């Protein structure tokens, strides 16, 4: 049978560093919370593995040999790197370092991007944060290419796939909104879709399910391909257009708290479903816990 070859450990290297500093087995043993025989065995095992003595006993003091000085220099470097690695892991776990790359769809980005960036900049300034925006298909491919760590998107626009894990789904109510003082706000009854159509309708690209909901409620003319006249991926830009014009915004209610929600006839029954998407069987970036907490706090009507 073959016996397992001995292997030096970081503990042994720490013992070496301590003994080099004190020159005394008794003092080092006390500082390391060891018995003196245990420390002696550790140093002896290290010397046996390296094949040369590390210390000479001169009087009552143990001094490094020439070889011991060389080993000490390398040991200090190894222990320093190990401590830095351990601290790096702790910082990542506690959200104090590392990199997190998030892809956000237009709807979630309107509510989440600025608060997320502000939170990271003020509470976790040592974490590097990168946020990508775009369509769901493009973001999903970037996730698969390992260019992103997670997505926050409308899950109804996400093609189901076995490699994607969906979690923390939040439902957000959709509605038609306009500026205060808009002509539609002066109507004394619920607004028909025909009245909304008299004005530009602004929206982000919508999923097929949302389009189906609109058509079922208001007829073929309510299909986004027919009724939406101002479209882009950025909800804040659309909100600003609606604030400054007679355009009507079709979006989640929480995206524009200062706009007036139109009471529709029949009622608007659309719901967006936003979720956190990651790759299955892939270790998550530690900072995703921070994003989850913000989603739970902010993504609600």
N, C-alpha and C positions, 0 to 999 in steps of 0.2 A: 504494500500500500504506500501511496505517496502522501507525505505529510504536507499540510498547507504551509506555504512559505510565510514567514512573518511579514507584517506590513506596518510601517510607521504610521502613526496617527497624529492628528492635530493636537491631541492631548499631550502626547510625548513631546511635541515641539514646544508647546506652552511650558512644559516642565523644564525643558532645556533653557528657554529664555529666562525663566524665573531664576534658575540656578546660576546662570551667567551673570545675572544682576546682583544676586546676594553673595554668591561664592560660598554659601552655607546650605547644606542639606536640611539642617534643622529649621533655619529661618524660612527657606522656600517651602518646606513641608507645611509649616504653620500657615504661611500665606495662602497656600493652595488647598488647605484643609485636608491634608493627607498625613498619614504616618510617615516617619522618616524611612522605614524599610520599603514602603510602597513607592516612594519617590526614587529610592536607590534602584529598585527593580526596573522602574520605568526607564531611567537613564541607562542602566546596564543593557536592557533589551534594545534600546536605540543604538548603542555603541556596537552591539553584536550584529545588528542588521547592517549598519554602515561599514563594519569591518575595521574600524579604527577607533582609538580612544578619543573622547571629546574633552575630557578634563584631566588635569594633573593636580594631584594633591600637594600643595606647597604649604608646609606648616599646618595651620588650622584652616586654611582657605583652599577652595577648589577653583583653579584657574583654567580657562580654556586653552586647549592645545591649538597649534596653528590650523589643524584641520577643523577643530571645534569652532574657531572664529569664522571660517568659511561657511560651515554649516549654520551657525547662528545667523549670519546675514541672510541666507536663503530662508531659514525658518521664520525670521521676522517678516519677510516679504510674503510668504505663504499664509501665515497667520493673519496678517493685515488684509490680504485679499479674501480670505475666508470670512473675516469679520465684516468686510465691506459687502460681500455677497449675502451674508445673513441679514445685515441691515437693509440691503436692497429689497430682500424678500419681505421683511417687516414693513418697509415703506410702501411696497406695492399692496400688501394686504390692507394697510390702513389708509390707502389713498393718498400717500405722500410722495409718490414718484411714479415713473414709468410713462407709458404712452397708451392712450385710448383713442380709437378711430371709429367714429359713429357716422352712419349714413341715415339721413332723415328725409322722409317724403315731405311734400308741400304742407299737408295739413298738420302733422305732428311738429314740423319745423316752426310753424307759425306760433305755436304755444310753448314749445320746449327749447328751441335752440338758444335764444337769448338768455333765459333763466339758467340753462345748463352751463353755458359759457361763463356767465357771471358767477355762478356758484363755484365752478372750478377755479376761476381766477382769484376769488376771494377766500375760499375755504381750503383749496388744494392747489396752491400756486406752483408747486414743483411737479405736478402732473402735466405732461404734454398732451394737449387735446387737439384733435383734428376732426372737423365736421364736414361731411360731403353732402351735397344736395343733388337731387335728380329724380328721374323716374324710377319706379319700383324695379323694373327689369334690369336697368343699368346698375342700381345699387346691389341687387341680389348677385349679379355677376361679380361685382367687386368684392362682395363677401366671400364668394367661392374662390376668388383669386387671392384670398388672404390679404387684400388691401384694406379691408374694414374688419372690425371686431364684432359689430352688431349693427342692426338696422332698427329704426322705428318707422314703420310704414303702415298704410292702410292695408290690412291683411286680405281684404277682398280683392285687391289688385295683385296679390302675390300668388303666383302659380304654385300649387302644392307640390312638394318634392320631398323625397325621403331623407335628403341630406340637410334639410332646414328644420330647426327647432323653433316653435312659436310659443311665446309665453307672455304673461302679464297683459292680456288683451283688455283694452279700455274702449267702451262704447261712448261715442260723442254724437249728440243730436245735430242734424243738419237743418238748415232753414234758409229762407230768403231774408236779406237785410238791406236797409238803405240808410241814408243820412237822416238826421233830424231835420224836419221841415220839408222833406221830400213830398211831392204831390200825393204819393200813395199813402202817406201817413194821415192825410186829411179826410180820407174816406171813412164814413161812419159805419161801414160794414166790412165783413171779411173780404179779402182781396182775391179776385179770380186770377188765374194764370194769364188770361187774355190781357188783363190790365198790366201785369208785370212785363209782358212781351212788348209793350209800347216803349220800353226803356232798354238801354244796353244791359245785358246780363253778363256779369263777370264771374269767372270760376277757374279753379285749377282743373287739370285733366281728371275726369271722374271714371270710376270703375264701371264695368258693365252692369253690375248689380244696382248701383245707384241710378244709372240710366234707366234700368228696368223699373225701378221704384217711381221715378218721375213720370215715365210714360203711363204706368198703371194709374197714377193719381190724376194726371192732367192731360193725357192724350199724346199722340205722336209728335205734336209740335213741341212738347217739353223734352224731347230727347236732346241731350247736350250738343250733339252734332248739328242740330238745327237752331237751338235757342241761344247757346252761349256765343256771344260776340267779342268778348274780351277774355282771353285765356292766357295764363302763364303759370309756372310752377311755384311762384313766390306769393303766398297769401298776403304778407304785409304790403306788397306793391298793389295788389288788388284792393285791399282795404283802403289804402290812400286814395286810389282812383274814386272809389265809392264815396269817401268823405268829401271829395271836391267836385262831385258831379251828380247827375241824376241816375247814374248806373246803379243796378241792383246786384248785390253780392249773393251768390249761392255758395255757402260754406258751412262749416261747423259753427254753432252759435258761440262757442268759447273763443273763437279766433278774433272776434271784434266786439268787445263788451260795450263800446260806446255807440255802436250802430243800433238802429231800431229794428227789432224783429217784426216782420210782417205777419199778421194773422191771416193765414191762407184758407181758402174755401175750394176744395176740401183741405183739411189740415195737412201740412207737410209731415210725412212719416218716415223720412230718411234718417238712417243712423250710420255713421262711419265707425269702423272697428279698427283701432290702432293697436299694434302689438310690437313687442320686442322680438326680433328675429336673430338667431345665432346659428352657427353651424353645429350639427350634432357631432359628438365625440371629439369636441375641441375644447381645451381648457379656456375658460373665460378670462378676459382681462379683469383684474381685480376692481378697477374703477366702475365696472358695469353695475355694481351694487349701488353706487351713488346715483347713476342714471335711473335705476329702478325706483329708488325712493322718490326722485323728482317726478317720475311718471305717475306714481301713486298720488302724489300731492297735487300736481298741476292738471293732469288730464282727467278732468271731470267737469260736468256742466254746472 
